[in-house]
Amino acid sequence: MNYSSKDIAVVILNWNGKALLEQFLPSVIQHSAEAKIYVADNASTDDSVSFITEKFPEVEIIQNIENGGYAKGYNDALKHIEAPILCLLNSDIEVTKDWLLPVIEEYNADNVAIIQPKILDYKKKSYFEYAGAAGGFIDKYGYPYCRGRIFDTIEEDIGQYNENIHIFWASGACFFIKNQVFKDLNGFDESYFAHMEEIDLCWRAYNNGYLSKYVGSSTVYHVGGATLQNTSPRKTYLNFRNSLFTLVKNTDRNVLSRVLTRMVLDGIAGIRFLLKGQPLFFFSILKAHGSFYLSLPRLLKQRNTLKKKSGYYSSTSIVWDYFIKKKRKFNCL
């Protein structure tokens, strides 16, 4: 199939985000010619929906009946969309002129299922943004990292990651996926609520033979943390818990040893939070592990139904490389 921008549905998930829509929706409309634009509203209690209806009548609204977070919100909304290519776009993203064209070209040139553009920081536009940067990878213990961002080290964009390459996971901040692939994979795992669900989906896609790619010639700017701040204990809880969910469900082998190693590494992370005077984050990690252990029977049952594939991870631990060997940039790994 030869794709064009008419084949793309840009879907923005919204929950009480009128201010963000007012700021960023105009750029999406301006620079997304021919693509159909949707706002999927997660039962907002502000006047987001009436605002869109009045100011942007060309945008179609999908009204979800509850706030099911990122995962369920998109699962519910995307059932109503038939476009061949879906673009899941955060409400705090500024797109750029012709941002869709390199993505369409890549879909026409390569048998790829999932695509992510270059994601730069809206507040500091010469730097990569934390959530996705220049495409994601994962280590054997389930810790994600990106080209352009490893843990809290964020690189300046000096053209070092401009080329299009295959990646392991794409950021949910700006996430292109073929509609049929999304349906074949049964969408996002709704138990995640938010955070890491796109990594889980990409991992399941990889295990089923689908490819993900980074397209460096398409650029968007992401505010990041507009819904849940990076400094939020709630976000820490979801990230640690959902990372463990993803590891158990999808890793190819040695599940027990990897989980035991994660217990140690996450424990060290918790102690670091205590030493830094951040006890709420320490308790967030404890809570994450408690929730994970309670969920383990369900996760193992899911694991038994999912395909597995080897070769997805780096041969070493990103924690070891970053904290012990002091390799702070992707091109040093």
N, C-alpha and C positions, 0 to 999 in steps of 0.2 A: 504493500500500500504506500502511495506517495502522499505524505502528510502536508498540510498547510496550517496556517494559524486558525482557520475556520474549524479545525479538528481539535482545538484546545478549549477546555473549560477551566477557567481560573476560579478557584473556589476559596473564598476567604471565610474562615470560621470566626464568629463574633460572639462575645459575651460581654454585655455592658461596655462596649468599646466605641461609643459614638465619637469621642475625641480623636481616637486613632483613625477611624474611618474618615472623619472630616479632614484629617491631615494627609493620609496616604492613599485613599481611594482615588482621588483625582489623577495621580500619576499612573495608577494601574489602568484607568480608563483611557488616558491620553496615549499611553505607549503600548496598548494591547489591541491594536486594530484587528477586527474580524473575530478575535477570540470572544467567546461568550463568558461574561463575568457574573458570578453568583456570590451572594453573601449567605452563608449558612448560619442562622442565628440560634444560639444555644439557650433559648428561653430567657432572653435579656429582660431585665426589669427597668432599664432606662428607656429612652426614646430612640434607640438606634434604628429600629425598623421604620418608624414613621419618618425619621430623618432621611434614610435612604430612599424611601418611596417618594418623598417630596423633592429631594435634591438630585437624585440619580435614578430616574425612572427606567433607564436602560439596563440597570442592574436587576437581575432576578433574585428574589429572596426565597430561601428555603427555610421554613420555620420548624425547628426541632421542638419537641414537646418538653424536653428537660435539658438541664446542663449536665451532659454526660462526659464533660472534659473533651480533650482533643480526640481521643480514640473513638469513643462512641459518637461524639458529635459529627465527625467525618463519616463514620460508618453509616449513620442514619441519613446524612445529607446526600452522600454519593450514590445511594440507591436510586435517586431521582434523576441522575445525570447519565446520558448515553454517549457523550462525546468520547472519541477514541483515546484521547490523551487528557489526563487530569493534572492540573497544577494546584497543589495545596499550598496556599500562600498565607503566611501570617499577616495579621492586620497592621503590624508595625513595620512593614517593609516598603521602601521606596524603590520602584523599579526604574529602569533606564530605557532610553530610546532603543528600539529594535531588540529588546532583551529576549524576545521569543524566537527570533530568526535563527540564531545559532543552535538553539535547542531543536527546532524543527529540522534543520540541516543534519544534526547528529542522528535524530530518529530515522531520517531517510538514508543515512550512510551506514549505519551500524545496527545490528540486531540487538538493541539494548532495550531494557524494560523501564529502568529508573534513571533519572537524570537530576543532577543538582548544578546550578550555576555557581559562579564565584560570589561568596557572601562577605561583604565588607561592612565595617562598623559605621552606622549612620552618624554617630557622634564623633567619630575620628576616622574620616573616610579614606585615609591612606593605609589603614590597618584592617586586618581580617577580623571578622566577628566571631565570637566564641562559639556560637551554635552552628557548626558546619564548616566554616572557613572555606578551604579549597578541597573539601571531600574527606570522608571519614574512613577510618580503618579500626581494627580491634586487635587486642593481644589475646594470648591463649587463656587468660584468666577473665576475659570478658570486659576489660577496661577499654572504652573507646577513646580515640584521639583523632586529630585531623592534620592534614597538611595545612600549616599556618597556625595551628593551635594545639599545644600539648599541655594538658592540665591548665595552669594559669598563665603560661607563657604564650603571648599572642604576637605574631610576626607582623612587620610592616610589609605591605604589598609592593614589591619592587619588580614585579613581573616574573618572579621565580616559579610561580605555579600557573602560568598562562595556558599551558598545553592541555588538550583534552586527554584524560586518562581514565581507565577503569578503576573504580574505587570499591570499597566493601559496603559502605552505607552512605546515604544521602540525608541531608538535614531536613527535618520536618518544617523548618522555617520557610523553605521554598523547595517543594518536593514534586517533581514530575513523575508520573507513572502511567503506563498504559492501563486503561480502564479494565480490560479483560484480565490482565495480570492481577490487578487489585482484587477483582472478584474471584479469580482462581485461588488466591491465597486467603480468601475469606476476610480480607481487610485487616484492620488493626485488632490487636488483642485488647478488649475493652477493660480487662482487669487492671491495666496500667493506669488508666485515667489520663495521665499526662506524663511526658518525658520518657524517652527511650523506646517508645512504641514504634518509631520509624526505624530504629536499629533492629528491633525484633523483626519487623516486616522485611527489611532488606536481607537479614540473615536467612529468613525462611525463603525469600526469593532466590538467594544464592544456592541454598540447599536443593532447590527445585530447578536449578539450571538457568536462571535468569541473570542478566548482567546489569550492573549499575555503573554509571559513568558521571564524571565531572566535566563540565563544559566551561572552560576558563574564559571564553570570549563573550559570555553572557554575565552581566553583573547586576546585582541588587544590593541595597543597603538596608541593614537590619538594626533596629534599635536594640532589641534583646532585653529580656527581663521586664517587658512592658506588662505582662500578665502576672508573672511570678519572678521576683528579683533573684539574681544569682546569689544574693546574700540571705536568702530565705531558708530557714530550717526545714520548711515544708518541701522545698525543692531538693534539698539534700536528702531528705527521707525518700522521696520518689526516685531520685537518681540511683541511690544505692540499692533500694529494693528492686526496682525494675531492671537494673543491670544484672542482679542475681537471677531474677525471673528469666531473662533472656539467655543467660549462660546455660542454665539447666535445661531449658527447652530445646536449645539448638546446637550445643557443642557436640562434636562428633564422638568423643570418647573421654575417658578419665574424669567423669563428672564428679565423683566423690573427692578425688585429690584436688581438683580445681576449686571446688567449694570450700574445702578445708584451708587451702591456700588463701582464698578470699577472706575467710574468717580472720586469719592472721593479719593480712594487709589492711583490711577495713578496720580492724582493731587498732592498728598503728595510726591510721588516719584519725580515728576517734581520739586517741591520746594526743595527737598533734593539736586537735581542736581544743582539748582541755588546757594544754600548755599555752595556747594562744589566748586563753580566757574566753572561750566560746563554748560553754557547756551545753547550750541548746543544740548545737550541731553534733556534739558527742551523743546526746540522747536521741537525736534524729537517726544516727547510724544504728544505735541499739534497737530503736523501734523498727527500722527497716529490716534488720536481721530477724527480729521477732515475727514480723509479718511474713517474711520469706519462709521461715520454718513452718509456720501454720499453713502456708500455701503449698508446701512441698508435695503432699500427696496429689493435689490437682496438677501441679507442674509436671510431675513424673508421668502422670496419665497422659497429659498433652504430649510430652516427649515421645512416648511410645507410638503416637499417631503421626509424627512428623518425620520427613525425610532428613537424612544427615549427609554431609559432604565434608571432606577434609581439605586442608590447604588454605583455610580462610585467614589464619592469624600469623602474626610475626613470630619468629622462632624464640624470641626472648620476651621478658616482661617489660612493658612500657614503664611500670613503676620502677623497676631496677635501672632501666636505661636513663630515666629522667632524674630520679632522686639520688642514685648511687653513682652512676657513670656521668651524670651531669650533661646528658644529651638533651638539650632544651628545644632544638628545632628539628623538624621532620627530615630535612636533608642531612642531618648528622646521624640518623639512625642506621 
